[in-house]
Amino acid sequence: MTNTLPCTTAQQEAAEQGGNLSTLLRPRGIAIIGASRRVGSPAFRTLTNLVSSDFEGKIWPVNPKESELLELQCFASVRDIPGPVDLALVMVSAGQVESVIEECGMKSVPAVVVFSSGFAELGEDGRSMQEGVAATARRWGIRLVGPNSQGFAFVPSNLTATFSVPAANLGKPSGIAYIGQSGALGGALVYECRSRGIGLSAWMSTGNQADMAVTEIALAMLEEPEISILAIYLEELPEGQGWARVLKAAAASGKQIVVLRSGRTDAGKKAASSHTGAMIGSDAAFMLLSESLGAISVHDLDEMVDVFDALLNQGAGAGDRIGIVTSSGGAGSILVDHLHENSLRLADLSTDTAASLAQIVPAFGSVANPVDVTTALFTGDGGEFATVCRLVVDDPGVDHLVVLLTGLNAPRSARIADELAQVAAASQTPISFVHMAAPDGRAAVDNILHAARVGVYNSTRDAAVALGRVGRRRQTAVAASLQADEDELRAVAQLPEGGTVTEWEGRAFLRELGISVPDAVLLRGDDDDVAAIECLGEGPFALKAQSPQIVHKTEVGGVEVGVAPSDVPAAAERMRRKVAALAPGATVDGIMIQQMAGRGVELIIGLEGSDQGYPPVLTVGFGGSRAEIYADVVSALCPLDVNQARRLLESLTGWPLLDGYRGSERCDVATVVDTVVRLSRLASALGHKLADLEINPYIVHQRGATAVDLVLRLR
C-alpha cells in the first residue's frame, strides 16, 4: 500500500469539519472491532454499555469467530458491514491494530478509537508501532483517539462507547465534560461526582494521543451547547498556542475550564540552572497562562468536584464577601481562617440585619458575622433557622452564604436541609453548606441540598478552597502589543547566536538596556593586568571567574569580595587555581575585577524564555545568595507594562523594604519598574532564542539600581 491513497469523500468531509468532530460524537453507525462474548472483558462491557445506553444509531460487532453477540449480527470484517460506519472502536491486540486501521480506511470510516494497549507506554518498540498506526490513519484521513484509550461517553447522543463508565453512572447531565489522559482517573471522577449528586454530560479518555490531543478534543467539546464546564486532566503539558486557543474559546463562549495536572514537582525543577527556574518550576508559563485566561487549577479530584459544586451553585463566584451562619462558634472561627487563606473575606452585616437577628438568636449566641445561632435554635419547629439564613443571605453586603452545622441527628438535619432549600429557591445569592457529621448520616441531607443547587462540602477547608478558586477567576490579557524599543533591539543585536553569555560579555548588553553595572576590567593573566587594575581606582573590589561553563561561580570558588587593590593579583591567581581544581573542564576567559556596588535592597530578576509555544515568564523577588531560602518571588507572563510591573513588585511579601519600611528611605522603585518592563519586552523580542536570564543580585538604591551579577543562556 502506497502513501498516496486519497481520502474518501466521507473522510474529506470529516476533515473539513475541523474542530467540531461531529462524526465522533454523533455517529450514525458504530463498529466494535474485536467484540467479545467473554463476560467481564473490556470488549463485552463496551458492547453492553452501547446497547444499554439507548444509542439510536446502528451497532455492528466485528469478530470473525462469532455470528451474533447480544442479539446483534456479527461481521468478520468492518468491510463486510452493509451500512455506513462513522466510528470504529478497535479492541484487538496491538500487533493487529495497523491492519484494522487499513480496513477502516477502505470502509471510509472517518473516526477510530483505539482501546488496545502495548504501544508508546511500553517503550521505544511500542512507540515505533504507534507511529505506524498513526501514519496509516493519516494516510486514510482517519481521525484517531488513543491508542491505550478507554473510550468515551457523550450523553446528548446517548452514546457510551467505553467499558469504564456505564451510562447509568454518569447521572443526570449537568453540563460537565471530562477529558483526560487517564481513563482510570476519569472513572474515579465519575464515581466521586455520583456520590455528590453531580452528573456528567461527556467523558473521554484520550490515551496516548497519537493523533487527537486533549486540546483538539477540548475545542470540539466547547462547541457543544450542552457543555458548560470542561474538566481536563493532563499528564504532560499541551503545546502552548493550542492550549491558549482552548482557554480563549472557553472565555469567548462563557464556559469554564477546570484543569488538574500531575507531574508538577518533576526533576526538571531540581535541575534548573537558575535560581528563579528552581523556585518557579517548569510549568510556570502554563499555570500563568491558564490563570490569566480564566481557567481554574486544582490539585486533586476531590478539589475538582468541590469546584464543580461551587460552579453549579447558582453562579458562585460573584464576589468575595462571605456571610456565615453556624451552630458552633469554634467551627465558625476555623472557617474564617480558611476563608482568609483563600483570599475571601467576611461580609459586614448591616445594622438592620443585626437588629433583626437579635430578635431571634439566643443571647449567648452572636449576631455578628459569623452568626452563631447555637444548637438551641434547632430544637423547635418554628422556622427560626430559615429566618436567620434568609436575613443574612438577603443582606446587601453578602455575596455568598455559607451555612456550617455540627452534629445534628438525621431527622433534624433533614428538616434543616428542607428549610435551607426553600431559602435557596427564593434567593439569587449563592449558598453553600458544610455538614460536619458522620458520612452515613448525611446522604439524605446532601440529596435535598444538591437538588436545590446548594453546594455541599465535607469540611470548612474544602468549602473555602473551592469558593476561593472560583472567586479568583480572572481574565487578564497579556499585553502582547508592547514592542521592544530601539535600545532593546540594539541590545538584542549585541548577543551571540547561542550558548552561555558570561557576565563580562553581557555588560554591553545590559548597558544598551539602560541597566547600570559596576565598573569592571577583565584580567587575562598577561602584562596588561596591572594597568587594568589601576584604571579602576580605589577598592575594595569583587573578583569573579568568567567562564561559559560555570553558571554558579560561588560553588567552584569563583567569587571573592572585599579585595583590596594590592591583594588583587594574588587573589586572582588563587581563584584561577581553585576553579581549575573544582571545575577542570571549564574554559576560564579571565577574572573580572568589579567595583563593589553601594548598599541597597537586593532583588533577583529572572526570565524564562518562550518554549513549547508558551510566552516568556518574568520573575522578580528578593535576591542574593539566600534567594531560594526565602523564595519571596512573583512571576508574570511577558511582556509587562509599567502598571503591571508596579503591581507585581507590590505583591511581594517584602515590598515594604522597598517602600520605606519603618521610616527608612524609600528605594528607587521607578528604576526597578523600568528594568522589569525592559527585560519583559526583551524576552518577547528574543522569543524561543532566550533560554533564561538572571540578574542576582540587582541592588536597588535610594537613587538608581545596579545589576551586580548576570546569568544569560541562549538557545
Secondary structure, DSSP 8 states (H G I E B T S, - for coil): --S-----HHHHHHHHTGGG-HHHHS-SEEEEET----TTSHHHHHHHHHHHTT--SEEEEE-TT-SEETTEE-BSSGGG-SS--SEEEE-S-HHHHHHHHHHHHHTT--EEEE----SGGG-HHHHHHHHHHHHHHHHHT-EEE-SS--EEEEGGGTEEEESS--GGGG-S--SEEEEES-HHHHHHHHHHHHHTT---SEEEE-TT-SSS-HHHHHHHHHT-TT--EEEEEESS---HHHHHHHHHHHHHTT-EEEEEES-TT-HHHHT-SSHHHHHH-TTHHHHHHHHHBT-EEESSHHHHHHHHHHHHTTS--S-SEEEEEES-HHHHHHHHHHHHHTT-EE----HHHHHHHHTTS-TTSB-SSSEE-TGGGGSSSS-HHHHHHHHHHTSTT-SEEEEEEES--HHHHHHHHHHHHHHHHT-SS-EEEEEES-GGGTHHHHHHHHHTT-EEESSHHHHHHHHHHHHT--B----TT----HHHHHHHHTS-SSEEE-HHHHHHHHHHTT-----EEEE-SSTTHHHHHHHT-S--EEEEEE-TT-S-GGGGT-EEEEE-GGGHHHHHHHHHHHHHHH-TT----EEEEEE-----EEEEEEEE--BTTB--EEEEEE-STTHHHH--EEEEES---HHHHHHHHHTSTTHHHHTTGGG-----HHHHHHHHHHHHHHHHHHGGGEEEEEEEEEEE-SS-EEE--EEEEE-
